[in-house]
Amino acid sequence: MPYPKTRLIHGVAHSDVRPVTYIDENGKKKSLKWYQTWKSMLNRCYDPKQLEKNQTYIGCSVCDEWLYASNFKKWYEEQGDVDNLCLDKDFLSEDNGVYSPDTCVFLTHEMNTQIVKVKRRGKDAGDIPLGVTLVPTYKYKKYVAHMNIKNKRKNLGYYHTPEEAHQAYIQEKKKYLMTFLPVVEEMHVTDEMKNKIKKGFTTIINNM
């Protein structure tokens, strides 16, 4: 039975499952992980305050099926051990703006962080491409290529042009993304989910 409009989350979603919270070992009330994921997904798409802070989600939505918490919970629990993974909607297609069973995958935090950086197709500043920084104090090789791995910056060398530095970044990024493929095999998720993740990585690497 549909919830009254006044009880809908962000005016669109039905929280039709109980319980959604538990008491931890310290006696504190916390939301179940699947519910945290569901609410975060809804907030990214429909919370005006979050949309103001992160405008890349403007126009994004949640499929009709997942507007019911019960449907999302069922799908979430069928995917395996995903409580420590991140839900991603545009890993399989950059143009996707809809959260749904067909478009979403679960990634580790490091996978998700690296993919977000790959998808920044624009420029960092002016004409400097992604993964490159201008060092004006250097007379000749003024461009340094770099990438972040687990919150640590890795210097990839200095180059005469931003294009050369960017290519060094791309090659190193490809190598690093490929190291995730064996990690996927060790993830405790369904074979279908593993295949979706591996396909996504292969596509991203080939398109770089």
N, C-alpha and C positions, 0 to 999 in steps of 0.2 A: 504493500500500500504506500503510495507516494507521500512524502513528508509535506506538511503545509509549507508554503513559500517562506514563512518567517523562520522556519527551522532549517532551511537549506544552507549549506556552507557556501559562502560567496554567492548565494542565490541560485546555485546550479546543482550542488552535489548532496547526495543522501548518505548520512552516516547511519546506516541501517544495520550495524553490527554491535553487539555488546558481549563481553567487555572490550574496551580499547585501551585500558590502562592496567598497571600492576604495581605492587608495592615491592621496591627493591630491598636488598639486605640491610640498608640503612633506614628503612622505614619511610622512604620517599616515594611519592606517587609519580609514575612515569608512563608515557605512552608506549604501547607495544610497537616494535620496530616497523611492522608492515603499515601500521596506522600513521607513524611518523612519515614514512615514505609517501603514503597517499596524500596526507595533508600538505607536505612540502610540494608535491606535484601540483596540487590545486592552488596553493599560494603563488607559485611561480607564474601560473597562467591567469589567475583571477583576482589576486590581491592588489588593489591600486597602489599601495605603498611599495610593495615589492617591484611592481612594474615600473614605478617611477625610478627606483634605484637601478634596476636591470632592464633596460628597454629592449634588449634583444629578445625578450619573451613576449613583447607586444604582438598580438595576433595569434599567439599559440593557444592551444586548447586541449582538452581531455576528451577522448571518445565517449559516446553516450554510455557504453557498457561500464566504463570505469567511473562514471559519475555516481555509481552505487558502490559504497565501501565493500559490501559483501562480494561483489564480482572481482574487485581488485584483490581482496584478501585471498580468494580462491586461486587466482592466477599466480599471485606472489608465492604462495605456499607450494604450488606445483613446480616451481622453478628450481628447487633445491635449497641449499644453504646459502642464502643471499643476504642475511642480516647485516653483514659487514661490507656489502657491495653498494655501488652507486647506480641508480636508475638513469639511463640515458636514452633520449628519444631521437637524436639525430646522428647517432653513430653510423647507422646503415645508410642514411641519406641526409646530406647537409640541408636539403630543401624542406625536410619534413618539419612540420610545426604541430603535429598531433601526437599526444601520448596515447598509445594503444598496444594491445598484445602483439600486433604484427610489426610495429615500428620500434619497440623498446627492447633494450638488452641490459644486463647487469655487468658492470665493469669494476675492477679494483680502483681505489682512489688514484693510484699512480697512473693507471691506464687512462682514466678519465681526465686527469690533469694534462697529460701529454696530448691527448686528442683535441682538447679545447685549444691548445696552443697551435696545433697543426691547422686548425680550421680558421685561424685568424689570417685570412687571405690578404687583408689590407696592409698598409704600411705602419710601422711603429711610430715614425716621426719624419715628416717631410718625405724625402725620396729614399729613406733607409728601409730596406726590406726586413722581413721577420728574421730574427736570429742574428742580426748584425748591429753593431754599434760603431759610430764614428768616434775616432780618437784624434781630435784636431791637433794635439801637441806632437804627434808623430809626423815626420817630414815625408816619408814615402808610403810605407804600408799603414794607411790610416784607418783601415776597417778591420775590426775584430769580429770573428764568428764565435758564437757561444750558444749554449743551451742549458737549461736547468734540469737536473736529475735529482729527484727527491729533495727539492728545495736547496740544492747546491748548484752553483753556477760552474759549468765546465767550459773552459776556454779552448776553442778549436783552432786558434792560430790567427795571424794577421795577414791582410791581403791588400793589394793595390786598389781594387775596385769593390764596390758593394756587391756586385754580381758574383765575383769570385768568392767572397765571404759567404754569400747566401747559398751558393752551391755546396760549400763545405758544410754548412749547417744542414742542408737537405740530406746529404749523404750520411751524416752522423745520425740524423733523426730517423732515417730509414732503418739503419742498423739497430738502433735502440728499439724501435717499434717491433722489429722482427723478434726481439728477445721475449716479447709478450706471448708469442704463439705457443711455446711449450708451457708457459704459465697457465694458459687457458685450459690445457689438458688436465692440469692439476686442480682446477676449480671444481667445487662440489655442486655443480649445476647439471641440468639435464643435457643429454647429447644434442638435442635440438638447439638449446641455448649456446652451447659450445660452438656448434657449426655456424650459427649466426655471428658470433663474435669473431671467429677466425675469418669468415667471409668479409666482415667489415674491415678488419685490419689489412687483409690482402688488397682490398679495393683502395683503401687510403694510401698504402705504400706504393701501389702501382700508379696512382694518380699524382704523386708528389713530383 
